[in-house]
Amino acid sequence: MLIEQVRAVPTVSGFFFDDQRAIKEGATQDGFAYDGEPVTPGFDAIREAGEALTVELELEDGSVATGDCCAVQYSGAGGRDPLFRAEAYRPVVEGVVASALRGRDAREFAENAAIVEELPAERPTSAGNSADGDAADQLHTAVRYGVSQALLDAAALANRETMTETLADALGTTPATEPVPVFGQSGDDRYTNAEKMMVKGVPVLPHGLFNSVAKLGEDGEELREYVDWLATRAIELGPDGYEPTIHVDVYGVLGDVLGAPYDRAAVTDYFATLAEAAGLFDVQVEGPMDAGGREEQIHEMAELRDGLASAGVDVDIVADEWCNTFDDVRAFVDSGAADLVQVKTPDLGGVQRSAEAVRYCEGTDTRAYLGGTCNETVTSARTCAHVALATDAAQTLAKPGMGFDEGFMVVTNEMRRALARMRPTPEATADD
């Protein structure tokens, strides 16, 4: 089954691009927008409408496989590729990428994805975007991400199987037999959306979006009170036997509040108050600090993790900032710098790289959270549901958007449909 045509269509993503540096430096909100000037290269405003680039692969039987090139909300921050402009990269997909894929067998997912991963960087300067921050030798991560989704879809169509099965065959993995726990994200509406999650029995919640000192509290008191509220409200609203994991993302701001070194008593005591506030529920804190570089981040995360362990504080920490590529994930895992690493799918390039990053955590004491961003699309979210199943990740993100319900529906339903369609494993057949 050959790939005959490659098309690229500028589309919209599920949220917005935000200049994280400007927000952390004190930009004030004006309704839904922000006042002030952007500081991250590529941004024309602190908040901009999200963009995507849909890739369509037309196969020789007339079927069409799709994938969406998209990038994270906080593009250009924490070592990530710069802001993604769909129009700027359309000629890249319809040019160098199309030339590499036309005439290839769609069934050869691993080989096709590897070809795209190795294509040289293209540096468009149109649409007001400078790609000076791109990796020196690779296409923008968003391009590799979207094209790989389409390639996985094409292989599954050609093989008449689910994307989970196609990816598992390529990786040599045994897929999950139950849906992977879904992590809901609340956005700034952290109370109403959290209550929605509880009523629906979401396994991991609520993200919280604590991206400024004003939200976190000068001494972290707002976060502590919020965790206490979550634990109380989950018992009141959740189904019988509901035991969610409380996962909050603080975008490095907690480091600004607490300060280094992170193994001292003042820091571990604060984390102990979070564990106490959570009661019977497990707590995960994502991005506790932003040290400004990968090695510095690994050092400070490991310092915090060791300090918590020595103090007997049962709070897990999650790597996000400066943990973007497969090599970054490997470095954090090898250094024991986190209890979980977020595999931030758009930042790793091809979806196969995200799958490999999840697998790298196997046999270690670090778990893999298959994440991503609210600024993705339904297409990329559905594809990532198959990545989560194929690798049996510890948890996966509800996406796209910040309304919670929609993203939870997309990811949950895609996993359930895939599991219903998948061929029985030899073990299951033997049990019958």
Helices and strands as residue ranges (DSSP letters): E 3-18, H 20-24, E 29-30, E 33-34, E 47-59, E 64-69, H 86-92, I 93-97, H 98-101, H 109-117, H 141-159, H 163-171, E 182-183, H 192-199, E 204-207, H 213-216, H 221-237, E 245-249, H 253-258, H 265-278, E 283-286, H 294-311, E 316-319, H 326-334, E 340-343, G 345-348, H 351-360, E 367-370, H 378-391, E 395-397, H 405-421, H 426-431
